[in-house]
Amino acid sequence: MKTLLISLLTFATPAFAQEKLAAQIENYQIDQDDLVLSSVVGGSITIDLSQKLVTLSLDQKMPICKYDVCIQKMPEPLEVVLPLVSQEITECGVLMYTAQLDTQEPGLTKTIIVQDHSDFYNHCQSFVAVPATAVKYIHQEERALGLYKIYQAYFEATKLEKVE
């Protein structure tokens, strides 16, 4: 009986830990100097709580045709997949998910911070409209001769919803 109970406790995981949440990006602000994200036109954010991964999938616009007639293929979405490192709830009821890749090598730091504002107005007031979901993506790139630049992009998205 003890073995069965220990096995059940070991394999039992909370329901929220098996969820997958997703939202569609509606608005964005991207650093003009950021060549990696310069062609973004939309996308989505997905939080996989069972795998502990956050995926920022960004759709890219079609490249401009240089000639009157050309054959083009739609560019693949730019996907940033990072491990989920923390979840916390602020005083205002904002659920914050932080995903980060830090390899301790210069130029390879990437962070995604997702703020779920679903419960915000139950705890706090604001004079400014708060998006249902806010996403901040920070990445560092080597520019030249060991010099690095940190880029930040901000995204507003629909409410995070459960997906299968």
Secondary structure, DSSP 4 states (H G I P E B T S, - for coil): -HHHHHHHHHH---GGGG-EEEEEEEEEEE-TT-TTTTTEEEEEEEEETTTTEEEEEEEEPPPPPSSSS----PPPPEEEEEEEEEEEE-TT--EEEEEEEE-SSTT-EEEEEEEE-TTGGGT---SS---SEEEEEEEEEEEETTEEEEEEEEEEE---EE--
